[in-house]
Amino acid sequence: MTLGMQAWRLRVQTPDGYSITWLQSALRCLTAWVSLAVFGLGYWWVLFDGERRSWPDIVSGTRTVVQPKPASRKDKAKQ
């Protein structure tokens, strides 16, 4: 997971919640370039897709999800 993805609590996973494979990762990367080459249309696609998927998500069979915020130290101390 990249530093930016950790800061924004994003995770790329399969629809079942598993980690993606190298092939899925390569497909995402190639499709990302195509998405950007057409003026970002592949990423604007999330506004029109019912499941909020970008072209890299659709092509590679993955999804990008926001992970829940970790409990703060105060919340842990109360337990």
mmCIF file of the N, C-alpha and C atoms, coordinates in Angstrom:
data_MODEL
# 
_entry.id   MODEL 
# 
loop_
_atom_site.group_PDB 
_atom_site.id 
_atom_site.type_symbol 
_atom_site.label_atom_id 
_atom_site.label_alt_id 
_atom_site.label_comp_id 
_atom_site.label_asym_id 
_atom_site.label_entity_id 
_atom_site.label_seq_id 
_atom_site.pdbx_PDB_ins_code 
_atom_site.Cartn_x 
_atom_site.Cartn_y 
_atom_site.Cartn_z 
_atom_site.occupancy 
_atom_site.B_iso_or_equiv 
_atom_site.pdbx_formal_charge 
_atom_site.auth_seq_id 
_atom_site.auth_comp_id 
_atom_site.auth_asym_id 
_atom_site.auth_atom_id 
_atom_site.pdbx_PDB_model_num 
ATOM 1   N N  . MET A 1 1  ? 0.849   -1.173  0.000   1.00 0.00 ? 1  MET A N  1 
ATOM 2   C CA . MET A 1 1  ? 0.000   0.000   0.000   1.00 0.00 ? 1  MET A CA 1 
ATOM 3   C C  . MET A 1 1  ? 0.895   1.236   0.000   1.00 0.00 ? 1  MET A C  1 
ATOM 4   N N  . THR A 1 2  ? 0.597   2.191   -0.854  1.00 0.00 ? 2  THR A N  1 
ATOM 5   C CA . THR A 1 2  ? 1.418   3.395   -0.923  1.00 0.00 ? 2  THR A CA 1 
ATOM 6   C C  . THR A 1 2  ? 1.113   4.313   0.255   1.00 0.00 ? 2  THR A C  1 
ATOM 7   N N  . LEU A 1 3  ? 1.993   5.269   0.480   1.00 0.00 ? 3  LEU A N  1 
ATOM 8   C CA . LEU A 1 3  ? 1.812   6.213   1.578   1.00 0.00 ? 3  LEU A CA 1 
ATOM 9   C C  . LEU A 1 3  ? 0.525   7.022   1.407   1.00 0.00 ? 3  LEU A C  1 
ATOM 10  N N  . GLY A 1 4  ? 0.253   7.457   0.174   1.00 0.00 ? 4  GLY A N  1 
ATOM 11  C CA . GLY A 1 4  ? -0.980  8.202   -0.086  1.00 0.00 ? 4  GLY A CA 1 
ATOM 12  C C  . GLY A 1 4  ? -2.223  7.383   0.189   1.00 0.00 ? 4  GLY A C  1 
ATOM 13  N N  . MET A 1 5  ? -2.186  6.108   -0.186  1.00 0.00 ? 5  MET A N  1 
ATOM 14  C CA . MET A 1 5  ? -3.346  5.249   0.061   1.00 0.00 ? 5  MET A CA 1 
ATOM 15  C C  . MET A 1 5  ? -3.537  5.021   1.547   1.00 0.00 ? 5  MET A C  1 
ATOM 16  N N  . GLN A 1 6  ? -2.434  4.970   2.309   1.00 0.00 ? 6  GLN A N  1 
ATOM 17  C CA . GLN A 1 6  ? -2.554  4.828   3.760   1.00 0.00 ? 6  GLN A CA 1 
ATOM 18  C C  . GLN A 1 6  ? -3.168  6.086   4.372   1.00 0.00 ? 6  GLN A C  1 
ATOM 19  N N  . ALA A 1 7  ? -2.725  7.248   3.904   1.00 0.00 ? 7  ALA A N  1 
ATOM 20  C CA . ALA A 1 7  ? -3.233  8.508   4.451   1.00 0.00 ? 7  ALA A CA 1 
ATOM 21  C C  . ALA A 1 7  ? -4.720  8.690   4.149   1.00 0.00 ? 7  ALA A C  1 
ATOM 22  N N  . TRP A 1 8  ? -5.150  8.269   2.965   1.00 0.00 ? 8  TRP A N  1 
ATOM 23  C CA . TRP A 1 8  ? -6.555  8.423   2.587   1.00 0.00 ? 8  TRP A CA 1 
ATOM 24  C C  . TRP A 1 8  ? -7.378  7.193   2.929   1.00 0.00 ? 8  TRP A C  1 
ATOM 25  N N  . ARG A 1 9  ? -6.745  6.163   3.534   1.00 0.00 ? 9  ARG A N  1 
ATOM 26  C CA . ARG A 1 9  ? -7.393  4.927   3.946   1.00 0.00 ? 9  ARG A CA 1 
ATOM 27  C C  . ARG A 1 9  ? -8.067  4.211   2.774   1.00 0.00 ? 9  ARG A C  1 
ATOM 28  N N  . LEU A 1 10 ? -7.385  4.174   1.617   1.00 0.00 ? 10 LEU A N  1 
ATOM 29  C CA . LEU A 1 10 ? -7.907  3.492   0.441   1.00 0.00 ? 10 LEU A CA 1 
ATOM 30  C C  . LEU A 1 10 ? -7.271  2.121   0.295   1.00 0.00 ? 10 LEU A C  1 
ATOM 31  N N  . ARG A 1 11 ? -8.035  1.188   -0.229  1.00 0.00 ? 11 ARG A N  1 
ATOM 32  C CA . ARG A 1 11 ? -7.524  -0.155  -0.492  1.00 0.00 ? 11 ARG A CA 1 
ATOM 33  C C  . ARG A 1 11 ? -8.102  -0.629  -1.810  1.00 0.00 ? 11 ARG A C  1 
ATOM 34  N N  . VAL A 1 12 ? -7.253  -1.202  -2.649  1.00 0.00 ? 12 VAL A N  1 
ATOM 35  C CA . VAL A 1 12 ? -7.701  -1.825  -3.893  1.00 0.00 ? 12 VAL A CA 1 
ATOM 36  C C  . VAL A 1 12 ? -7.808  -3.313  -3.615  1.00 0.00 ? 12 VAL A C  1 
ATOM 37  N N  . GLN A 1 13 ? -8.979  -3.879  -3.892  1.00 0.00 ? 13 GLN A N  1 
ATOM 38  C CA . GLN A 1 13 ? -9.225  -5.281  -3.577  1.00 0.00 ? 13 GLN A CA 1 
ATOM 39  C C  . GLN A 1 13 ? -10.156 -5.899  -4.606  1.00 0.00 ? 13 GLN A C  1 
ATOM 40  N N  . THR A 1 14 ? -10.297 -7.213  -4.530  1.00 0.00 ? 14 THR A N  1 
ATOM 41  C CA . THR A 1 14 ? -11.265 -7.897  -5.385  1.00 0.00 ? 14 THR A CA 1 
ATOM 42  C C  . THR A 1 14 ? -12.657 -7.627  -4.818  1.00 0.00 ? 14 THR A C  1 
ATOM 43  N N  . PRO A 1 15 ? -13.703 -7.876  -5.585  1.00 0.00 ? 15 PRO A N  1 
ATOM 44  C CA . PRO A 1 15 ? -15.058 -7.670  -5.041  1.00 0.00 ? 15 PRO A CA 1 
ATOM 45  C C  . PRO A 1 15 ? -15.333 -8.503  -3.784  1.00 0.00 ? 15 PRO A C  1 
ATOM 46  N N  . ASP A 1 16 ? -14.587 -9.611  -3.615  1.00 0.00 ? 16 ASP A N  1 
ATOM 47  C CA . ASP A 1 16 ? -14.749 -10.466 -2.437  1.00 0.00 ? 16 ASP A CA 1 
ATOM 48  C C  . ASP A 1 16 ? -13.963 -9.975  -1.233  1.00 0.00 ? 16 ASP A C  1 
ATOM 49  N N  . GLY A 1 17 ? -13.131 -8.937  -1.413  1.00 0.00 ? 17 GLY A N  1 
ATOM 50  C CA . GLY A 1 17 ? -12.361 -8.391  -0.307  1.00 0.00 ? 17 GLY A CA 1 
ATOM 51  C C  . GLY A 1 17 ? -10.942 -8.900  -0.200  1.00 0.00 ? 17 GLY A C  1 
ATOM 52  N N  . TYR A 1 18 ? -10.480 -9.683  -1.191  1.00 0.00 ? 18 TYR A N  1 
ATOM 53  C CA . TYR A 1 18 ? -9.122  -10.225 -1.159  1.00 0.00 ? 18 TYR A CA 1 
ATOM 54  C C  . TYR A 1 18 ? -8.132  -9.269  -1.826  1.00 0.00 ? 18 TYR A C  1 
ATOM 55  N N  . SER A 1 19 ? -6.852  -9.500  -1.593  1.00 0.00 ? 19 SER A N  1 
ATOM 56  C CA . SER A 1 19 ? -5.800  -8.721  -2.241  1.00 0.00 ? 19 SER A CA 1 
ATOM 57  C C  . SER A 1 19 ? -5.782  -9.029  -3.735  1.00 0.00 ? 19 SER A C  1 
ATOM 58  N N  . ILE A 1 20 ? -5.355  -8.041  -4.536  1.00 0.00 ? 20 ILE A N  1 
ATOM 59  C CA . ILE A 1 20 ? -5.334  -8.241  -5.981  1.00 0.00 ? 20 ILE A CA 1 
ATOM 60  C C  . ILE A 1 20 ? -4.071  -8.994  -6.395  1.00 0.00 ? 20 ILE A C  1 
ATOM 61  N N  . THR A 1 21 ? -4.129  -9.608  -7.581  1.00 0.00 ? 21 THR A N  1 
ATOM 62  C CA . THR A 1 21 ? -2.998  -10.357 -8.119  1.00 0.00 ? 21 THR A CA 1 
ATOM 63  C C  . THR A 1 21 ? -2.093  -9.424  -8.926  1.00 0.00 ? 21 THR A C  1 
ATOM 64  N N  . TRP A 1 22 ? -0.922  -9.958  -9.313  1.00 0.00 ? 22 TRP A N  1 
ATOM 65  C CA . TRP A 1 22 ? -0.007  -9.178  -10.162 1.00 0.00 ? 22 TRP A CA 1 
ATOM 66  C C  . TRP A 1 22 ? -0.644  -8.857  -11.503 1.00 0.00 ? 22 TRP A C  1 
ATOM 67  N N  . LEU A 1 23 ? -1.398  -9.793  -12.054 1.00 0.00 ? 23 LEU A N  1 
ATOM 68  C CA . LEU A 1 23 ? -2.064  -9.565  -13.335 1.00 0.00 ? 23 LEU A CA 1 
ATOM 69  C C  . LEU A 1 23 ? -3.087  -8.437  -13.215 1.00 0.00 ? 23 LEU A C  1 
ATOM 70  N N  . GLN A 1 24 ? -3.875  -8.453  -12.164 1.00 0.00 ? 24 GLN A N  1 
ATOM 71  C CA . GLN A 1 24 ? -4.850  -7.380  -11.951 1.00 0.00 ? 24 GLN A CA 1 
ATOM 72  C C  . GLN A 1 24 ? -4.139  -6.040  -11.776 1.00 0.00 ? 24 GLN A C  1 
ATOM 73  N N  . SER A 1 25 ? -3.028  -6.057  -11.077 1.00 0.00 ? 25 SER A N  1 
ATOM 74  C CA . SER A 1 25 ? -2.257  -4.836  -10.877 1.00 0.00 ? 25 SER A CA 1 
ATOM 75  C C  . SER A 1 25 ? -1.735  -4.296  -12.206 1.00 0.00 ? 25 SER A C  1 
ATOM 76  N N  . ALA A 1 26 ? -1.210  -5.177  -13.056 1.00 0.00 ? 26 ALA A N  1 
ATOM 77  C CA . ALA A 1 26 ? -0.692  -4.767  -14.366 1.00 0.00 ? 26 ALA A CA 1 
ATOM 78  C C  . ALA A 1 26 ? -1.821  -4.223  -15.244 1.00 0.00 ? 26 ALA A C  1 
ATOM 79  N N  . LEU A 1 27 ? -2.979  -4.892  -15.220 1.00 0.00 ? 27 LEU A N  1 
ATOM 80  C CA . LEU A 1 27 ? -4.131  -4.407  -15.990 1.00 0.00 ? 27 LEU A CA 1 
ATOM 81  C C  . LEU A 1 27 ? -4.576  -3.027  -15.515 1.00 0.00 ? 27 LEU A C  1 
ATOM 82  N N  . ARG A 1 28 ? -4.583  -2.822  -14.197 1.00 0.00 ? 28 ARG A N  1 
ATOM 83  C CA . ARG A 1 28 ? -4.951  -1.510  -13.640 1.00 0.00 ? 28 ARG A CA 1 
ATOM 84  C C  . ARG A 1 28 ? -3.984  -0.431  -14.137 1.00 0.00 ? 28 ARG A C  1 
ATOM 85  N N  . CYS A 1 29 ? -2.698  -0.752  -14.127 1.00 0.00 ? 29 CYS A N  1 
ATOM 86  C CA . CYS A 1 29 ? -1.681  0.212   -14.546 1.00 0.00 ? 29 CYS A CA 1 
ATOM 87  C C  . CYS A 1 29 ? -1.838  0.580   -16.026 1.00 0.00 ? 29 CYS A C  1 
ATOM 88  N N  . LEU A 1 30 ? -2.001  -0.416  -16.875 1.00 0.00 ? 30 LEU A N  1 
ATOM 89  C CA . LEU A 1 30 ? -2.168  -0.153  -18.305 1.00 0.00 ? 30 LEU A CA 1 
ATOM 90  C C  . LEU A 1 30 ? -3.444  0.637   -18.586 1.00 0.00 ? 30 LEU A C  1 
ATOM 91  N N  . THR A 1 31 ? -4.517  0.253   -17.921 1.00 0.00 ? 31 THR A N  1 
ATOM 92  C CA . THR A 1 31 ? -5.791  0.944   -18.128 1.00 0.00 ? 31 THR A CA 1 
ATOM 93  C C  . THR A 1 31 ? -5.748  2.360   -17.566 1.00 0.00 ? 31 THR A C  1 
ATOM 94  N N  . ALA A 1 32 ? -4.960  2.575   -16.534 1.00 0.00 ? 32 ALA A N  1 
ATOM 95  C CA . ALA A 1 32 ? -4.822  3.926   -15.965 1.00 0.00 ? 32 ALA A CA 1 
ATOM 96  C C  . ALA A 1 32 ? -4.236  4.878   -17.001 1.00 0.00 ? 32 ALA A C  1 
ATOM 97  N N  . TRP A 1 33 ? -3.235  4.395   -17.750 1.00 0.00 ? 33 TRP A N  1 
ATOM 98  C CA . TRP A 1 33 ? -2.633  5.241   -18.794 1.00 0.00 ? 33 TRP A CA 1 
ATOM 99  C C  . TRP A 1 33 ? -3.648  5.571   -19.875 1.00 0.00 ? 33 TRP A C  1 
ATOM 100 N N  . VAL A 1 34 ? -4.439  4.591   -20.265 1.00 0.00 ? 34 VAL A N  1 
ATOM 101 C CA . VAL A 1 34 ? -5.481  4.836   -21.275 1.00 0.00 ? 34 VAL A CA 1 
ATOM 102 C C  . VAL A 1 34 ? -6.505  5.823   -20.728 1.00 0.00 ? 34 VAL A C  1 
ATOM 103 N N  . SER A 1 35 ? -6.900  5.635   -19.479 1.00 0.00 ? 35 SER A N  1 
ATOM 104 C CA . SER A 1 35 ? -7.880  6.523   -18.847 1.00 0.00 ? 35 SER A CA 1 
ATOM 105 C C  . SER A 1 35 ? -7.398  7.971   -18.830 1.00 0.00 ? 35 SER A C  1 
ATOM 106 N N  . LEU A 1 36 ? -6.134  8.157   -18.550 1.00 0.00 ? 36 LEU A N  1 
ATOM 107 C CA . LEU A 1 36 ? -5.568  9.507   -18.530 1.00 0.00 ? 36 LEU A CA 1 
ATOM 108 C C  . LEU A 1 36 ? -5.389  10.066  -19.934 1.00 0.00 ? 36 LEU A C  1 
ATOM 109 N N  . ALA A 1 37 ? -5.061  9.192   -20.895 1.00 0.00 ? 37 ALA A N  1 
ATOM 110 C CA . ALA A 1 37 ? -4.823  9.638   -22.273 1.00 0.00 ? 37 ALA A CA 1 
ATOM 111 C C  . ALA A 1 37 ? -6.075  10.230  -22.918 1.00 0.00 ? 37 ALA A C  1 
ATOM 112 N N  . VAL A 1 38 ? -7.230  9.809   -22.463 1.00 0.00 ? 38 VAL A N  1 
ATOM 113 C CA . VAL A 1 38 ? -8.484  10.350  -23.000 1.00 0.00 ? 38 VAL A CA 1 
ATOM 114 C C  . VAL A 1 38 ? -9.033  11.417  -22.053 1.00 0.00 ? 38 VAL A C  1 
ATOM 115 N N  . PHE A 1 39 ? -8.121  12.258  -21.600 1.00 0.00 ? 39 PHE A N  1 
ATOM 116 C CA . PHE A 1 39 ? -8.458  13.413  -20.756 1.00 0.00 ? 39 PHE A CA 1 
ATOM 117 C C  . PHE A 1 39 ? -9.112  13.028  -19.432 1.00 0.00 ? 39 PHE A C  1 
ATOM 118 N N  . GLY A 1 40 ? -8.704  11.892  -18.883 1.00 0.00 ? 40 GLY A N  1 
ATOM 119 C CA . GLY A 1 40 ? -9.199  11.467  -17.581 1.00 0.00 ? 40 GLY A CA 1 
ATOM 120 C C  . GLY A 1 40 ? -10.585 10.861  -17.583 1.00 0.00 ? 40 GLY A C  1 
ATOM 121 N N  . LEU A 1 41 ? -11.122 10.600  -18.788 1.00 0.00 ? 41 LEU A N  1 
ATOM 122 C CA . LEU A 1 41 ? -12.484 10.069  -18.879 1.00 0.00 ? 41 LEU A CA 1 
ATOM 123 C C  . LEU A 1 41 ? -12.656 8.780   -18.086 1.00 0.00 ? 41 LEU A C  1 
ATOM 124 N N  . GLY A 1 42 ? -11.618 7.967   -18.033 1.00 0.00 ? 42 GLY A N  1 
ATOM 125 C CA . GLY A 1 42 ? -11.705 6.711   -17.289 1.00 0.00 ? 42 GLY A CA 1 
ATOM 126 C C  . GLY A 1 42 ? -11.920 6.912   -15.808 1.00 0.00 ? 42 GLY A C  1 
ATOM 127 N N  . TYR A 1 43 ? -11.482 8.049   -15.291 1.00 0.00 ? 43 TYR A N  1 
ATOM 128 C CA . TYR A 1 43 ? -11.679 8.343   -13.863 1.00 0.00 ? 43 TYR A CA 1 
ATOM 129 C C  . TYR A 1 43 ? -12.958 9.140   -13.628 1.00 0.00 ? 43 TYR A C  1 
ATOM 130 N N  . TRP A 1 44 ? -13.353 9.957   -14.604 1.00 0.00 ? 44 TRP A N  1 
ATOM 131 C CA . TRP A 1 44 ? -14.637 10.650  -14.498 1.00 0.00 ? 44 TRP A CA 1 
ATOM 132 C C  . TRP A 1 44 ? -15.794 9.664   -14.573 1.00 0.00 ? 44 TRP A C  1 
ATOM 133 N N  . TRP A 1 45 ? -15.507 8.469   -15.085 1.00 0.00 ? 45 TRP A N  1 
ATOM 134 C CA . TRP A 1 45 ? -16.517 7.435   -15.240 1.00 0.00 ? 45 TRP A CA 1 
ATOM 135 C C  . TRP A 1 45 ? -17.198 7.080   -13.920 1.00 0.00 ? 45 TRP A C  1 
ATOM 136 N N  . VAL A 1 46 ? -16.506 7.261   -12.799 1.00 0.00 ? 46 VAL A N  1 
ATOM 137 C CA . VAL A 1 46 ? -17.100 6.921   -11.491 1.00 0.00 ? 46 VAL A CA 1 
ATOM 138 C C  . VAL A 1 46 ? -18.365 7.735   -11.222 1.00 0.00 ? 46 VAL A C  1 
ATOM 139 N N  . LEU A 1 47 ? -18.499 8.879   -11.864 1.00 0.00 ? 47 LEU A N  1 
ATOM 140 C CA . LEU A 1 47 ? -19.694 9.708   -11.675 1.00 0.00 ? 47 LEU A CA 1 
ATOM 141 C C  . LEU A 1 47 ? -20.923 9.104   -12.346 1.00 0.00 ? 47 LEU A C  1 
ATOM 142 N N  . PHE A 1 48 ? -20.698 8.237   -13.343 1.00 0.00 ? 48 PHE A N  1 
ATOM 143 C CA . PHE A 1 48 ? -21.798 7.667   -14.110 1.00 0.00 ? 48 PHE A CA 1 
ATOM 144 C C  . PHE A 1 48 ? -22.044 6.195   -13.818 1.00 0.00 ? 48 PHE A C  1 
ATOM 145 N N  . ASP A 1 49 ? -21.065 5.517   -13.263 1.00 0.00 ? 49 ASP A N  1 
ATOM 146 C CA . ASP A 1 49 ? -21.192 4.094   -12.982 1.00 0.00 ? 49 ASP A CA 1 
ATOM 147 C C  . ASP A 1 49 ? -21.982 3.890   -11.692 1.00 0.00 ? 49 ASP A C  1 
ATOM 148 N N  . GLY A 1 50 ? -22.939 2.990   -11.730 1.00 0.00 ? 50 GLY A N  1 
ATOM 149 C CA . GLY A 1 50 ? -23.783 2.728   -10.559 1.00 0.00 ? 50 GLY A CA 1 
ATOM 150 C C  . GLY A 1 50 ? -23.000 2.214   -9.357  1.00 0.00 ? 50 GLY A C  1 
ATOM 151 N N  . GLU A 1 51 ? -21.879 1.526   -9.616  1.00 0.00 ? 51 GLU A N  1 
ATOM 152 C CA . GLU A 1 51 ? -21.061 0.991   -8.534  1.00 0.00 ? 51 GLU A CA 1 
ATOM 153 C C  . GLU A 1 51 ? -19.839 1.863   -8.246  1.00 0.00 ? 51 GLU A C  1 
ATOM 154 N N  . ARG A 1 52 ? -19.781 3.026   -8.885  1.00 0.00 ? 52 ARG A N  1 
ATOM 155 C CA . ARG A 1 52 ? -18.697 4.014   -8.705  1.00 0.00 ? 52 ARG A CA 1 
ATOM 156 C C  . ARG A 1 52 ? -17.317 3.428   -9.018  1.00 0.00 ? 52 ARG A C  1 
ATOM 157 N N  . ARG A 1 53 ? -17.235 2.694   -10.149 1.00 0.00 ? 53 ARG A N  1 
ATOM 158 C CA . ARG A 1 53 ? -15.976 2.095   -10.575 1.00 0.00 ? 53 ARG A CA 1 
ATOM 159 C C  . ARG A 1 53 ? -15.352 2.913   -11.685 1.00 0.00 ? 53 ARG A C  1 
ATOM 160 N N  . SER A 1 54 ? -14.030 3.013   -11.673 1.00 0.00 ? 54 SER A N  1 
ATOM 161 C CA . SER A 1 54 ? -13.295 3.648   -12.767 1.00 0.00 ? 54 SER A CA 1 
ATOM 162 C C  . SER A 1 54 ? -12.984 2.571   -13.802 1.00 0.00 ? 54 SER A C  1 
ATOM 163 N N  . TRP A 1 55 ? -12.457 2.994   -14.965 1.00 0.00 ? 55 TRP A N  1 
ATOM 164 C CA . TRP A 1 55 ? -12.105 2.020   -15.986 1.00 0.00 ? 55 TRP A CA 1 
ATOM 165 C C  . TRP A 1 55 ? -11.087 1.001   -15.476 1.00 0.00 ? 55 TRP A C  1 
ATOM 166 N N  . PRO A 1 56 ? -10.039 1.421   -14.744 1.00 0.00 ? 56 PRO A N  1 
ATOM 167 C CA . PRO A 1 56 ? -9.114  0.402   -14.227 1.00 0.00 ? 56 PRO A CA 1 
ATOM 168 C C  . PRO A 1 56 ? -9.811  -0.625  -13.334 1.00 0.00 ? 56 PRO A C  1 
ATOM 169 N N  . ASP A 1 57 ? -10.780 -0.192  -12.537 1.00 0.00 ? 57 ASP A N  1 
ATOM 170 C CA . ASP A 1 57 ? -11.536 -1.125  -11.695 1.00 0.00 ? 57 ASP A CA 1 
ATOM 171 C C  . ASP A 1 57 ? -12.327 -2.114  -12.558 1.00 0.00 ? 57 ASP A C  1 
ATOM 172 N N  . ILE A 1 58 ? -12.987 -1.610  -13.574 1.00 0.00 ? 58 ILE A N  1 
ATOM 173 C CA . ILE A 1 58 ? -13.836 -2.450  -14.428 1.00 0.00 ? 58 ILE A CA 1 
ATOM 174 C C  . ILE A 1 58 ? -12.999 -3.471  -15.186 1.00 0.00 ? 58 ILE A C  1 
ATOM 175 N N  . VAL A 1 59 ? -11.913 -3.019  -15.815 1.00 0.00 ? 59 VAL A N  1 
ATOM 176 C CA . VAL A 1 59 ? -11.084 -3.907  -16.632 1.00 0.00 ? 59 VAL A CA 1 
ATOM 177 C C  . VAL A 1 59 ? -10.400 -4.984  -15.790 1.00 0.00 ? 59 VAL A C  1 
ATOM 178 N N  . SER A 1 60 ? -9.916  -4.611  -14.612 1.00 0.00 ? 60 SER A N  1 
ATOM 179 C CA . SER A 1 60 ? -9.158  -5.563  -13.795 1.00 0.00 ? 60 SER A CA 1 
ATOM 180 C C  . SER A 1 60 ? -10.027 -6.371  -12.831 1.00 0.00 ? 60 SER A C  1 
ATOM 181 N N  . GLY A 1 61 ? -11.301 -6.060  -12.745 1.00 0.00 ? 61 GLY A N  1 
ATOM 182 C CA . GLY A 1 61 ? -12.181 -6.794  -11.839 1.00 0.00 ? 61 GLY A CA 1 
ATOM 183 C C  . GLY A 1 61 ? -11.882 -6.500  -10.377 1.00 0.00 ? 61 GLY A C  1 
ATOM 184 N N  . THR A 1 62 ? -11.539 -5.250  -10.081 1.00 0.00 ? 62 THR A N  1 
ATOM 185 C CA . THR A 1 62 ? -11.221 -4.852  -8.719  1.00 0.00 ? 62 THR A CA 1 
ATOM 186 C C  . THR A 1 62 ? -12.124 -3.708  -8.300  1.00 0.00 ? 62 THR A C  1 
ATOM 187 N N  . ARG A 1 63 ? -11.968 -3.283  -7.057  1.00 0.00 ? 63 ARG A N  1 
ATOM 188 C CA . ARG A 1 63 ? -12.657 -2.082  -6.587  1.00 0.00 ? 63 ARG A CA 1 
ATOM 189 C C  . ARG A 1 63 ? -11.768 -1.366  -5.588  1.00 0.00 ? 63 ARG A C  1 
ATOM 190 N N  . THR A 1 64 ? -11.955 -0.065  -5.511  1.00 0.00 ? 64 THR A N  1 
ATOM 191 C CA . THR A 1 64 ? -11.230 0.756   -4.554  1.00 0.00 ? 64 THR A CA 1 
ATOM 192 C C  . THR A 1 64 ? -12.206 1.105   -3.438  1.00 0.00 ? 64 THR A C  1 
ATOM 193 N N  . VAL A 1 65 ? -11.840 0.754   -2.204  1.00 0.00 ? 65 VAL A N  1 
ATOM 194 C CA . VAL A 1 65 ? -12.729 0.985   -1.071  1.00 0.00 ? 65 VAL A CA 1 
ATOM 195 C C  . VAL A 1 65 ? -12.039 1.871   -0.038  1.00 0.00 ? 65 VAL A C  1 
ATOM 196 N N  . VAL A 1 66 ? -12.844 2.585   0.728   1.00 0.00 ? 66 VAL A N  1 
ATOM 197 C CA . VAL A 1 66 ? -12.334 3.401   1.828   1.00 0.00 ? 66 VAL A CA 1 
ATOM 198 C C  . VAL A 1 66 ? -12.426 2.560   3.093   1.00 0.00 ? 66 VAL A C  1 
ATOM 199 N N  . GLN A 1 67 ? -11.295 2.414   3.763   1.00 0.00 ? 67 GLN A N  1 
ATOM 200 C CA . GLN A 1 67 ? -11.272 1.625   4.993   1.00 0.00 ? 67 GLN A CA 1 
ATOM 201 C C  . GLN A 1 67 ? -11.769 2.469   6.159   1.00 0.00 ? 67 GLN A C  1 
ATOM 202 N N  . PRO A 1 68 ? -12.342 1.828   7.174   1.00 0.00 ? 68 PRO A N  1 
ATOM 203 C CA . PRO A 1 68 ? -12.819 2.584   8.336   1.00 0.00 ? 68 PRO A CA 1 
ATOM 204 C C  . PRO A 1 68 ? -11.659 3.242   9.074   1.00 0.00 ? 68 PRO A C  1 
ATOM 205 N N  . LYS A 1 69 ? -11.980 4.334   9.715   1.00 0.00 ? 69 LYS A N  1 
ATOM 206 C CA . LYS A 1 69 ? -10.981 5.054   10.501  1.00 0.00 ? 69 LYS A CA 1 
ATOM 207 C C  . LYS A 1 69 ? -10.584 4.211   11.708  1.00 0.00 ? 69 LYS A C  1 
ATOM 208 N N  . PRO A 1 70 ? -9.271  4.099   11.982  1.00 0.00 ? 70 PRO A N  1 
ATOM 209 C CA . PRO A 1 70 ? -8.874  3.327   13.166  1.00 0.00 ? 70 PRO A CA 1 
ATOM 210 C C  . PRO A 1 70 ? -9.319  4.040   14.438  1.00 0.00 ? 70 PRO A C  1 
ATOM 211 N N  . ALA A 1 71 ? -9.551  3.265   15.467  1.00 0.00 ? 71 ALA A N  1 
ATOM 212 C CA . ALA A 1 71 ? -9.965  3.842   16.746  1.00 0.00 ? 71 ALA A CA 1 
ATOM 213 C C  . ALA A 1 71 ? -8.849  4.719   17.304  1.00 0.00 ? 71 ALA A C  1 
ATOM 214 N N  . SER A 1 72 ? -9.223  5.849   17.862  1.00 0.00 ? 72 SER A N  1 
ATOM 215 C CA . SER A 1 72 ? -8.226  6.750   18.445  1.00 0.00 ? 72 SER A CA 1 
ATOM 216 C C  . SER A 1 72 ? -7.727  6.194   19.766  1.00 0.00 ? 72 SER A C  1 
ATOM 217 N N  . ARG A 1 73 ? -6.662  6.749   20.268  1.00 0.00 ? 73 ARG A N  1 
ATOM 218 C CA . ARG A 1 73 ? -6.111  6.295   21.560  1.00 0.00 ? 73 ARG A CA 1 
ATOM 219 C C  . ARG A 1 73 ? -7.098  6.527   22.696  1.00 0.00 ? 73 ARG A C  1 
ATOM 220 N N  . LYS A 1 74 ? -7.858  7.620   22.617  1.00 0.00 ? 74 LYS A N  1 
ATOM 221 C CA . LYS A 1 74 ? -8.855  7.895   23.663  1.00 0.00 ? 74 LYS A CA 1 
ATOM 222 C C  . LYS A 1 74 ? -9.924  6.808   23.684  1.00 0.00 ? 74 LYS A C  1 
ATOM 223 N N  . ASP A 1 75 ? -10.363 6.403   22.465  1.00 0.00 ? 75 ASP A N  1 
ATOM 224 C CA . ASP A 1 75 ? -11.384 5.355   22.396  1.00 0.00 ? 75 ASP A CA 1 
ATOM 225 C C  . ASP A 1 75 ? -10.854 4.040   22.928  1.00 0.00 ? 75 ASP A C  1 
ATOM 226 N N  . LYS A 1 76 ? -9.592  3.725   22.649  1.00 0.00 ? 76 LYS A N  1 
ATOM 227 C CA . LYS A 1 76 ? -8.997  2.494   23.147  1.00 0.00 ? 76 LYS A CA 1 
ATOM 228 C C  . LYS A 1 76 ? -8.849  2.527   24.652  1.00 0.00 ? 76 LYS A C  1 
ATOM 229 N N  . ALA A 1 77 ? -8.514  3.697   25.226  1.00 0.00 ? 77 ALA A N  1 
ATOM 230 C CA . ALA A 1 77 ? -8.334  3.831   26.674  1.00 0.00 ? 77 ALA A CA 1 
ATOM 231 C C  . ALA A 1 77 ? -9.662  3.647   27.417  1.00 0.00 ? 77 ALA A C  1 
ATOM 232 N N  . LYS A 1 78 ? -10.779 4.070   26.800  1.00 0.00 ? 78 LYS A N  1 
ATOM 233 C CA . LYS A 1 78 ? -12.092 3.940   27.420  1.00 0.00 ? 78 LYS A CA 1 
ATOM 234 C C  . LYS A 1 78 ? -12.539 2.490   27.514  1.00 0.00 ? 78 LYS A C  1 
ATOM 235 N N  . GLN A 1 79 ? -12.043 1.656   26.627  1.00 0.00 ? 79 GLN A N  1 
ATOM 236 C CA . GLN A 1 79 ? -12.457 0.248   26.618  1.00 0.00 ? 79 GLN A CA 1 
ATOM 237 C C  . GLN A 1 79 ? -11.740 -0.456  27.673  1.00 0.00 ? 79 GLN A C  1 
# 
